[in-house]
Amino acid sequence: MPKFRPSSRKRWRLLPAALLLLTIGGAAAWTLLVPDSGGEQAPAATAGKIDLTGQPFDEAIALRGQWEFYPGRLLEPASWDAGAGAPPQPAGYMDVPGYWNRQPIDGRTYPLEGCATLRLTALLPEELPLLAVKLGNTFTSYRLWADGRETASAGVVACSREEAVPRQIVQVAPLERGDGPELELVLQLSNYDYYKSGFQRSPLIGTEAQLEAAYRRDAAVSWFAFGACGIIAFYHLLVFAVRRRHLASLYVGSFSLLMSVRTLLVNDRLVYTIFPELDWQWFAKALYLIFYLGLLLLTRMLRELYPAFVGRRLVRASDAVGGLGALLCLLTEQRVYEHALLPAELYACFVMAYGAGAIAVAVARGERGALLFLCGFAVLAATIIHDFFYMADLTRAASLAPLGFLAFSLFQSVLLARQYAGSFAEAEQLARRLLAMDRLKDEWSQTLEQRVQERTAELQEAMGRLESAQRQLVQAEKMASLGSLVAGVAHEINTPIGIGVTASSHLAQRAERLRQLYASGQMKRTELERFLAESSESASILLSNLQRTEQLVRSFKQVAAGQASELPQRFEAKQAALDVLISLSPLLRESGVRLDVRVEAEEGLETTGYVGAFYQILTNLLVNSVTHAYPEGGSGIVAITISRLRERAGLYVEFEDDGVGMEPELAARIFDPFVTTRRGRGGTGLGLSLVYSLVATTWGGAVRIWSEPGRGARFELELPEAAEETGEEQAHERRDGGQAQARNRS
């Protein structure tokens, strides 16, 4: 077999392999070099004391550094009371985060199994609100006291294997501070089941609201990854149930299911919220089983998708490693099967490197879809390698493998969509060829005049379809704008309604409580006065939020009804502009641009015209400014000035922003359909084209633009009253004149 040498035209396809290596190397460098978040830059404890009096507590602070270490003893806060005799003396100071069996403490390394007490005194600002402590991965059972009060525990702490019960629960424990600025933390630990004794992460201290919010945010991300991986698993397993020969769906679905389960076992250990009494040994076995089975499934998936580039020997080797590792986990304790993890991780790195090389060769040989698959595989491999560092305590960051698999699935979805699109395109191409052959056969039996007539009819039909498509695109642009208004108003209404529901439910609870007191004859004057005060406050909250909801609904109703109407009607110009601003307020807030929109108009200025077109014109101009005038975000000013036309009845509107502006060449054709600077990023090029169509055709007016790079843009609109329309010829002249003015103004 001749040696494969890529041609010069295909050498560029080897670039993804280099990108993959850079991605994996970048992930490793980020894991090892980037400092941890979560307050790790705060002061560290020294000799069992940490001074946090100068900290702003705007985020949680890690209680890292030297904790007092009392090995082999389970001490409680009473041991340090003044009346308990001589206080115990620490054997040394343990660095947190860390493990007492992996660091010398006062020149001595302590054995893995056993118990210990750690103590830390923190100096805190006295004016702080209610505090809490978050305990992360602590091996493998603990009890925590704060200022003499027990606040948290996991498992049973004991100094013997028979009595100790391991449990690994991540929790946020509220603290009840005593008098004075000092906070004493006493933590009992014991470990007889894991190969590390101590902390994977430093305990965090902060306000209870901060820690609870961070915990809920992390839990939401984990639940999202769990659900997304579960949906992907269900989809692929369903595909396999329909098409049993498609083994790749079986492997991808099974791998997705493992990633979904693993999400609940890592980071904040959410599995304990479902199974609070889960045995710790089975918890640890599940993590290792997922790794070994995932290695087996990943290799089989590569073999199934690229059989010409991934050999059977790799599959057999992965089956052996994964099967033996899983069997070892099931039959032995964690202290035994832990020693097989490092060789298995090294082999997994080899498998990913082998797979990356095989896919890179497939890319170089022009395999369809290999480039997209390689990009997704690069992200998955990088996150898996990151998790290897995470398990080895080389990084304090969270587990990223489920998120990496979601990104890999996204690339797979794009690849699948491209395959379907290619199949449909081939089918359409074959259908066109058959139709062309039939047409050619018919043309040979007809005269030249008949052919010309047929071609003419085809061109007319094509022009009709083109005009119909253009009308549909314009209508779609209108509906998309109205849809954005609907979504924004619905989101905006949700907040006052939610507040109203909360206030009304609280009022109902208080009323029921008062009724019970009245029925039992225990109602007091103070209870009645409190109920009246809370009723007044709740009613005020309900009224203000319902008024806000009514204002939003009224503005949106006016805009929506106006856009649906195509008949001229009398309306006030300034109020119509303000209705548009209220309806677009959610979109403006979520755009990332801090926009100051100023509307100036004569009070009571009215006209007769197409109010729906007026709403659509202002909506498209505002959306155009948000999207194109401020591409880097930031802030800006938009001025809308409405006055009377000088020579005839109608409105003269000036719309001006202070954005980036545009080149004269672009301004000259800005009203042409499909002209956009955001091609491929969501821009259709129909927004300003629709503005021109509504002004020139619907209103019979004119629109002009002035713009220079760096000096913003100004649109000038002339909107005559509908009563001045005298006929089709006059509208045609105004349309031509408006187009000429729009193209010549710079």
N, C-alpha and C positions, 0 to 999 in steps of 0.2 A: 504494500500500500504506500503510495507516494506521500511524502511529508507535507503536511498542510502549511501553506504560506499565504497569509492574507494579502489580497491585492491592495494597491494604494488607495482604491476607492473605498475599501472596507476597513482600513486600519483605524479610521475614526471610531468605529464601533467598539474598539477595545477600550475606549475612554471610560465607559461605565465601570469596568473592573478597577481602574485606578480610583474612580470616585468612591467605589465601595470600600477600598482599603483606607481612603482618607476619612470616610464616614466612621468606620470602625475605630481607626486610630484617634479621630477626634472625640468619639464617645469615651474611649479609655482616658484620653488626656483630660477631658472635662471631668470625668469621675474622680481622677486622682488629684487634679490641680485646683479646681474651682472650690472656693471655701463654701462651707455649709451655710444655709440660711437658718432662720428661726432664732435670732438673737445670739449666735455663736460669737459675735464680735463684742459682746458685753464683757464686763470685767469677770475674771476667773477667781474662784475661791482659793484662798491661801490659808493653809493650816486650819481648815474647817470653818473659815469665816469668809463671807462675801459681802461686799459693800455695794448696795444698789441704790443708795440714797440720791445719787446724782442722775439716775436713769429716768427718762421721760415716761417709760412704760407705754409707748405708743405701739409696741408689739411685744409678743411673748419673749421672755429672756431665758436662755439656757443656764441652768444651775450647774455649770461645768467647773472643773478644777479639783482642788484637794478637799475631800470629805474625810472627817475623822473615821478611822477604821478600827473596829473591835471584832477580831476574828473569833469564831467558836463560841460566841455569846449572843444571846437574844435579849438585849437590854430595852427597857421601856423608859419613857421620859422621867418617871419617878426616880430613876437611878441617879439623876443629876440634881434632885431637889436638895435644898440646904439641910433639911433634917434627916437625910438618908445616910449621913456619914460622908466619908471621903468619896468624892466623885470618881468614877472609873477613868482610867487614863488610856488613850488610844495606843494601839500597837504601831501606828503610823498613819499615813495619809494616802488614800486611794484616789488616783486620777479618774474622774468621771467626764465623759463616757470611757468605759474600759472594763476590764475583767481582772479579778484578783488572782486568777491562775495564769495570767499572761503578762503581769507587770511586777517588778520588784517593789515591795512596800517596806521602806526602811531597811533595804538590803536583803529582804527575804521574799521569796515567791511562795504563795500559799497553795495548798492542794485544791483540785477542782471541786471535789465534793465537800459539802459542809454548810455551815451557817455563819452569818456575820451580822453586825449592826453598823450602820453608817449614820453619821450625825453631821448636820450643817447648820450654822447660825447665819441668817441673812439679815442685814440692816436695810430697812425699807423706809420710804417716805411715809409719814404718818397720815397724809391726806388722801391716800389711795382708796379707791372704791373696793368692793368685795373682790378678793383675790381667789385664784384657783391654781392648782398644779396639775399638769398633764404628765402622766407616767407612760412612757412608750414601751419598747421591747425590753423587759427586765426579766432576767433568767434566774430561776423559773417560778418563784413565788415570793410574795412580799407583803409587808404591812407598813403603813405610813402613819405617823403622828405629826401633827402641826400644833405647836404650842400646847402640848400635852393632850390633845384630842385626836383620837383615831379617825382618819378621814378616808382611807382607801385601803383595800386589800385585794389580793388575788391568790387563790389556792390556800394551802395551809403551810405556814412557816414552822419548821422544826429542825432540831439538830440531829435527827436520825432519819434514815431512809424510810423506815417503817411508818413514821408519823407524818412525814412531809408529803404534801399533795401539790404537784406542779399545776400551774395555770398561767396562761400568757394573755392577759387582758389589757388592752389600751384604754385608759379612762381618764376623764377630767374630774378632779376632786376639789370641791369648794373648800376654802379655808376660813376658819373662824379665828381671827387674830386676837391675841391677848393685848394687854396694855403695854405701851412702849413701842419703840421702833424695831425691836428685835423679833425675828421669827425663827423658832427652833424647829427644825425638821429632823425626825428620827425615823430611820428606815431599816426594817429587819429584812434580811434576804436569806434564802436557802436554795440550794441546787444539788440534786442527785441524779438528774436525768439528762442534762444537756452538756455539751462539750465546752461551754463557756459559762462563767459565773460572774454576773454583773450587769452592766448597762450597754445596750447597743447604741442608744441615744441618750443624751442628757435629759433629765426631767426639765420641763418648762414651767416657768411661773409667769403669770400675767393676770389681767383682769378676767373674771369669769366669762364676760361677754366675748373677749378676744379669743380665749381658748375654745369656748363652745362654738363660736363662728368658724374658727379654723377647723375644728373637728367635723362640723357639719359640711363644710366645703370639701374636705378630703373625702368624707364619706360619700358625698354626692358624686364626686369623680369616680370613686371605686364602684358605686352602684351603677353609674352610667357605663363604665367599662364592662361590668358584669352583664348588664342587660344587652349591650351591643354585641359582645362575644356570644352570648346565648342565642341571640337572633340569628347571627351568622351561622352558628352551629346548627340550629334548627333548619335553616334554609338549605345548607349543603347536605345534611342528612336526608332531608325530604327529596332533594334531587337524586341522591343515591337510591332512595327507596323506589323512585320511578325508573331510574336508569341504573340497573345493578352493575353494568359493565363499566360505569364511570367511577373507578375506584378513587380517583383524585378527590371527588366530592366527599367520599367516606373519610379519607385522611384529613382533609381540610376541616370537615365538620367535627371530627373527633378532637383534633388539635384545638379548635375554637372552644369546644366544651371544656377541655382541660384549662385553657386560659381563663375562661369564665369562672370556674371554681377557684383557681389560684388567686384571682382578684380578691376573694373574700378571706384568703388565708394570710396575705402579706399586708404590709403597711399597718393599718389600724385594726387588723384582726376582726373584721366585721362578722366573721362566722360565729363569734361568741354572742352576737346579738340574736342569732337564730337558734343556736345550740349552746346555751350558757353552761351546760354541764358536760361539754365535749371533753373526752379524755385527752390529756396532753400528748400521750404517746401516739394516738391515732392522728392527732393534729399534725405532729411532726412527720409521721409516715406519709400523710397525704401530700405534703409539700414535696417530699423526695420522690414519691410515686409519680406525681405530675411531671417532674423533671425527666425521669427515665422513660416514661411512656411518651412524653412529648418529643424526646430525641428520636425514638423509634418511628413515630408518625411523621416527623419532619423529613427524615431520610426517605421514607417510602413515598411521601408526596413528591419530593424532587425526582425520584426514580420514575414515578408514574407520569409526571409532566414532561420530563426530558430523558427518555430512555436511551437515546443515542449518546448522551453525554455523561450520565450517571451510571456507574457500573453496578452489577449485582453484588460484587464483593463488599462494597460499602454498605448496602442494605443488610447483608448477612451480619457484618460486623456490628452495625447499629442494633440489629435484633438481639445479638448476643449481649452487648453491653446493656441495653435497656432491659432485656428480660432478666439477666442475672442481677442487675441493680434493683429492680422491682422485687425479685424473689428475696434478696438479702434484706430489703426493708421490711417485708412481711414476716420474716422468720426471726429477726434479731432485734435488739434494742438500738436506740439511737446512738449510743456510745460506740456501737460496733459498726453499723452501716455508714456512720459519718466519715469513716476513714476512706471509703470508696468514692466520696464525692469529688475530691480534687482530680483524680485521674479521669473520672467521667466528664468533668467540666473541660479538661484539656482535650479530651476526645471530641466533645461537642464543638469546641473551637475549630478543630481540624475538619469536622463535618461541614461547618459553615464556610470555612475557607475553600474546601473542596467544591461545595455547591456553588459558591460565588464564581470560582474559576470555570466550572462547567457551564454556568449560565452565560458568563462572559464569552466563552467560545461559541455558544449558541447565538449570541448577539453578533459576533464577528462573522458568522456564517449566514447571517440574514434570517434567522429563525423568527417567524412572525410573533410579535408580542413579547419576545425575550427581553427587550430593553425595559419595558414597563415592569415586568416581573423582577428584573434585577434591581430596579430602584426600590420596589417594595421590600425585597429580600434584604437589601442593605439596611433599611430602617429596622427591620425585625432583628437582624443579626446584631446591630449596634445596641439595641435595647436589651437583648439577651446577655451580651457581654457585660453591659452595665450592671445587670442583675447578678452576674457572677461576682463582680466587685462588691456589690451590695451585700451578698451573702457572706463574703469574706471580710466584711467590716472595713473595706477600703474606701467606702463612701457612706455618708449619712443620709444621702438622698433616698427618695422612695423607689419602690419597684416600678419599672417602666415597661416590662415585657408585655402586659396586656394592651397598653397604649400603642406599643410598637406593632403588635399584631393587628390592631385596628387600622393603623396606617397601611400595613401590608394588605389587609382586606380591601382597603380603598383602592389601592393600585390594582388588585385583582378584579374589583368591580369595573374599573375603567377598561381593563383588558377584556373582560367579558362583554362589555358594551361595544367595544371596537370589533370584537369577533362577530357579534350579532349584526352590527351595522355593515360589516364587510359581506356577510352572507346575504343580507337584504340587497346590498348594492349589486352583487353578482347576479342575484335573481332578477333585479330590475334591468340589468344590462342584457341578460339573455332574453328577457321579454321584449326589450327594445329591438334587439337584433331580429327576433321573429317577426315583429310588426314591420320592421323595415323591409325584410324579405317579402312579406306579403304585399306591401305597398309597391315594391319594385316590380313584382309580378303583375300587379294590376296596371301599373303605369305603362308597361310594354304593350298592353292591349288597348290603350287609349290614345287619342290624338294629342299633339303638342298643346293645342288650345285648352283641352281638358286638364292637362297637367298644370298649365299656368293658372287656370281657375282654381284648381285644388290647392296649389301653393298660396294663392292669394287668400283663399278662405282660411288656410292654416295660419297665415300671418295675422289675419284679422282676429281669429280665435285666440292666438297667442297674445295679441295686444289686449283683447278683452280679459284674458286671464291675468295679464300683468296689471291692468288697471284694477281688476277685482282684488288681486293680491295686495296692491298698494292701499286700496281702501280698507282691506282687512287689517293690514299692518297699522294704519292710522287708528282704526277702531281699537285694535289691541293695545296701542299706546295709551288711548283714553282709558280703557278698562284697567290697564296696569296702574295708571295714576290713581284711579278710583280705588283699586284694591289696596294700594299703599295707604290711602286715607283711611279705609276701613280697618286695616291692621293697626295703624297708629292710634286711631280713636278707640278701638277695642282695648288696646293695651293701656291707653290713658284712663279709660273709664274704670278699668279693673281696680285701680288703687282707691278712688273714693268709695266705690261700692264695697270693697273689702273692709275699709275702715267703718263704713256704715253697718255692715254685718257684725263686725266685732262689737261696736257700740250697742247695737240692738240686742245681741245675745247677752252682753253684760247686764243690760238693763232688765232683760227677762229673768236672769238669775237673781238679781237683787230683788225684783218684785216677788218672785217665788219665795225667797228667804223671808221677806217681810210678811207675806201671807202666812207662812208657817208660824212666825212669831206671834202674829195676831191670833191665829187659830188656837195656839197653845196658851194664850194669855200672857206671854212673856215680852210683848213689844214694849219698848221704852221710848221716851221722847227723843233720846239721842239717836236711836235707830231710825225713827221716822225722819228726823232732820237730816241724817246722813243720806237716807234714801232720796229725799227731795233734792238735795244738792247734787247727788250723782245722776238723778233723773234729768235735772236741768242741764248738767254738763253733757250727758249722752244725747239729749235732744238737740243741743247746740251743734255737737259734732255731726249728728245725722243731717241737720238742716244745711250746714255749710257744705258737706260732701254731696248731698243731693242737688244743691244749687250748682255746684261745679259740674256734676254729671249732666244736669239739664242744659247748662251752657254749651258743653261739648256736643251733646246730641243735637241741640238746636242749630249750631253752626254747621255740623256735618250734614244735617238734613237739608239745610239751605244749599250747601255746595252740591250734594248728591242730586237733589231735585233739580237744581239749575243745570247740571251737566246732562241730566236725562232729557231736559226740555230742548226743543229745537225751534220754538216759536219766540218771537220778540216779546219782551215784557218790560215794564217799568221797574227800575231798581236804583238804589242809592249806591254810588260808586265806592265811597269809603267803607261803608259797612260790608259790602261784598268783598273788598280786599281784606278786611279784618277777619271775615269768616274763613277765607282761604288760609290766613296765617294761623288761626286757631286749629283748623283741621290738619295743617302740616306741622304743628308744633312737636308731636312725637318724632316725626321723621327728622326735623331739624336738630332735635336734641341727640338723637342716636347717630347722626352723621359724622360726629367727631369734629365738626366745625362750630365754633362759638359765634353764631351769626346774630348781629344786631340789625333787625329789620325795622325800618322807619317808614311809616305811611303818612304822607301829607296830602290833604285834599280839603277843598272847601266844604264846610258843613252843609248838609242837605243837597249836595250836588247830585242830581238825578239825570238819567237818560233812559231812552227806550232802545233796547237792543237785545242781543242774545246773551243772557246772563250766564248760561252754561259755557259758551265759548269764552266769556270773560274769565270765569273761574279757571278753565283749562289753560288759558294763556298765562295767567299769573302763576299757576301751579308749575307749568313747564319751565317758565323763566326762573323760578326759585330753585327747582330741582337742578336745572342746568348750572346755576351759580354754585350750589353746594357741591355738585359732582366735579365740575371742571375749573371753576375759578379758584378753588382752594384745594389743590391736590395733596398738599402736605398737611392738611388740617389747620389748626390754629384758630384765629378769629378774623372777623371781617364785618363790614358794614354794607347793607343793601338799603338803598333809598328808593322808595316808590312815590312819585309825585303825580297826582291826578288833577287836571284842570280842564277848562272848557276849550273847545276848538275856537279859533278866532274868526274864521270865515264862514263857518256853518255850525249847526247844532251837533253836538257829539262830545266825545272825550278825547283829551290829549294826555297820554300816559308816558312818563319817563321812568324807566327801570334801570338803575345804575348800581354796579358793585365795584369794590376796590380790589378785585382779585388779580390774577396773573396776566389777564388780558390775552390777546392772540395776535398772530402775524396778519398783515393785510391780505396775504394770499388766502388764508383760512377764512378771514372775515368776509371776503368777497363771495364765497360759496357756502357760507355757514347755514343758509336756509335750504340747501339742496338735500334731498333725501339721502340717508345713509352716510352722511358726512359726520365723522366722530373722531375724537382723539383717544378714545378708550376701546378701540377694536380689540376683541378677545378678552376684555375685562368687564363685560356686562353692558357696554354702550351699544345702542342700536342706531344712532344717528337720525332718529325720527322726532325727537323732542322739539327742536327749533323748526324743523320742517312743518310739524303740525301747527306751531305758533303762526308761521307764515300763512299756511292754508286757512286757518281760522280768521286771521285778520283780513287777508285779501279776498277770500272767497265768501266766508260767512258774513263778515261785517262789511265787506266792500271797502276796506280801508287800506292803509299803507303802514309798513314797518321799515325802520332804518336801524342800522347798527353803526356804532363808532367804537373802536377798540385799538389799543396799542399794547405791545408787550410790556408788562410791569405796571400798567396804568389802568387796569380794569376794563370794563365794558359798559356801554350805555345803549339801551334799546329805546327807540322813540316810536310810539304807536299812535296812529290816528284812527279813531273808532267813531264814524259818523252814526247818527241816529238811524234806526231802521226805516223810519218814515221817509228818509231822503233817497232811498233806493227807487229809481225810476224805471229800471229795465235791465235786461240781460246785457245789453251793449255797454251800458254805463259801468256795470260791475266788471265786465271784461277789461275796460279801459283802466279802471282803478287797479285791477290786479296786475296788468302789465306795467303800469306806472310804478306801483309799489315794488315790483321785482327789480325794475331798473334802478330805483333809488337804493334798494338794499344792496345791490351789487356794486354800485359806484361810490357808496359812502365809506370812508376809511379814516 
